[in-house]
Amino acid sequence: MSPEGSQSKGRLSGGVIATLSGVAVLVIVILQNRQSVTFEFLMLDLTWPMWLYTIVVAVFGAVVWLGLGVLRRRRRRQARRD
């Protein structure tokens, strides 16, 4: 590999820094919101601890974000082939 294409070992990329920052904020929110919350979905009344609800929503958001990224890469790949 050429030295221009490789990164130095001690440097963090922007994505890693953003991910670590997001996880830190998520942990702070979880620690500050430990009460229970009740929400209604269709005919269900669910009472969960706020920290569990926060984790579930964050994981759902991450899955949606990754799914949109996969769709975008697929569309770009198909456009390059055409």
C-alpha positions in Angstrom: 0.0 0.0 0.0 1.1 3.5 -0.6 1.7 5.8 2.3 -0.7 8.4 0.9 -3.7 6.0 1.1 -3.1 4.8 4.7 -3.9 6.7 7.8 -1.6 7.1 10.8 -2.3 4.7 13.6 -3.1 7.2 16.3 -5.7 9.2 14.5 -9.4 8.8 14.8 -11.7 9.4 11.9 -14.7 11.7 12.0 -17.1 8.8 12.0 -15.5 7.3 15.1 -15.5 10.6 16.9 -19.2 11.2 16.0 -20.1 7.7 17.1 -18.3 8.0 20.5 -19.9 11.4 21.0 -23.3 10.0 20.3 -22.8 7.1 22.7 -21.6 9.4 25.4 -24.7 11.6 25.0 -26.9 8.5 25.0 -25.3 7.3 28.2 -25.8 10.7 29.9 -29.5 10.8 28.8 -30.0 7.3 30.1 -28.4 8.0 33.5 -30.5 11.2 34.0 -33.9 9.6 33.0 -34.4 6.5 35.1 -38.2 7.0 35.8 -40.9 4.9 34.2 -42.8 6.1 31.2 -46.2 4.8 29.8 -47.0 5.0 26.2 -49.8 3.7 24.0 -49.2 1.9 20.7 -52.3 0.7 18.9 -54.2 -1.1 21.7 -51.2 -1.7 24.0 -50.4 0.3 27.1 -46.7 -0.2 27.8 -44.9 1.0 30.9 -41.1 0.8 30.5 -38.2 2.4 32.3 -37.2 5.5 30.3 -33.7 4.2 29.9 -35.0 1.0 28.2 -37.2 3.0 25.9 -34.3 5.3 25.0 -32.1 2.3 24.1 -34.9 0.7 22.0 -35.5 4.0 20.1 -31.8 4.5 19.5 -31.3 1.0 18.2 -34.3 1.4 15.9 -33.0 4.7 14.6 -29.6 3.1 14.0 -31.1 0.3 12.0 -33.1 2.7 9.9 -30.0 4.9 9.3 -28.0 1.8 8.2 -30.8 0.6 6.0 -31.0 3.9 4.2 -27.2 3.8 3.7 -27.4 0.4 2.2 -30.2 1.5 -0.2 -28.2 4.6 -1.2 -25.1 2.6 -2.0 -27.1 0.1 -4.0 -28.7 2.9 -6.1 -25.3 4.5 -6.7 -23.8 1.1 -7.7 -26.6 0.5 -10.1 -26.3 4.0 -11.6 -22.6 3.4 -12.2 -23.3 0.1 -14.0 -25.8 1.8 -16.3 
